[in-house]
Amino acid sequence: MTVLICYATEHGSTREIAGRLAERLREAHHPVDVRSLSGQEEDRPDLTRYEACVVGSAVHDGAWLTPAAAFVRDRHTDLAARPVWMFSVGMTAALPRLLRGLADRGEQRPLVELQQLVRPRDHHRFSGTIRPQHLSRTGRILFRLLGCRYGSYVNGAEIALWADSIAAALPRTPGPTGPSRVRPTRPPAPDPLGTVPPAPGGATVESGRSSQPPLPEG
Ligand SMILES: Cc1cc2nc3c(=O)[nH]c(=O)nc-3n(C[C@H](O)[C@H](O)[C@H](O)COP(=O)(O)O)c2cc1C
């Protein structure tokens, strides 16, 4: 079963997460193609080549980036005909704890609309990377006033766990030495950015919140 992972990114963390998901699924012997969604019709992947799809986007101002949202809206019939997983990449982990719930709720309405179109098996919210140069001057002032902290919050263990939940739901693809030699996936590798235990309830929770301390910066 070939899996398509497609994503829209502005500053690269969503691409990084898509790449790590692909790596993990390949370790579980699932063929995977990774494609960036540029918004150009001719760049859109041909869904008929794939039996399952994982689609993700960076979150800006509470919504998915246009190329990813448009892809889901335009291809919802094809998407809904196969197993779909969705992921969002925001900066929840950069916020003070008290504000994290608000940030997640802010994203919900536009996302629920997309979810209703394709009925994903799961949606997971990851935290990405936020740096001063990503924000406007006003955005930087607001960021500081809210008590947010710049850094990379990409959590390898969280990504691996979520990928494993997807791999477990896909039919097994025989490995090079046949089905009897297909190994269960190894436990998540330690996160090179700092080990963080997954949120209670494992990788299928909606929050994707991380208690990971930010890399000191700025
Ligand atoms: C202009 C702008 C708006 C953003 N708005 C949100 C938001 O509403 N909610 C959120 O959780 N993160 C928000 N972020 C943070 C990004 O989603 C986060 O940095 C993410 O890692 C970006 O993914 P990317 O590196 O793939 O572009 C915003 C970032 C920028 C630059």
The ligand as an ORCA input file, in Angstrom:
! r2SCAN-3c Opt
* xyz 0 1
  C       2.471     34.834     10.369
  C       2.395     33.637     11.276
  C       1.203     33.287     11.870
  C       1.131     32.174     12.723
  N      -0.065     31.840     13.281
  C      -0.131     30.754     14.089
  C      -1.364     30.375     14.685
  O      -2.402     30.984     14.485
  N      -1.375     29.287     15.502
  C      -0.234     28.562     15.769
  O      -0.283     27.587     16.527
  N       0.965     28.890     15.202
  C       1.035     29.959     14.381
  N       2.225     30.313     13.811
  C       3.408     29.504     14.084
  C       3.703     28.523     12.959
  O       2.584     27.726     12.674
  C       4.863     27.644     13.383
  O       6.003     28.462     13.421
  C       5.080     26.473     12.450
  O       6.213     25.767     12.890
  C       5.273     26.912     11.030
  O       5.440     25.782     10.204
  P       6.430     25.856      8.959
  O       7.830     25.989      9.532
  O       6.213     24.564      8.262
  O       6.055     27.037      8.132
  C       2.304     31.411     12.976
  C       3.519     31.767     12.364
  C       3.573     32.862     11.529
  C       4.895     33.210     10.893
*
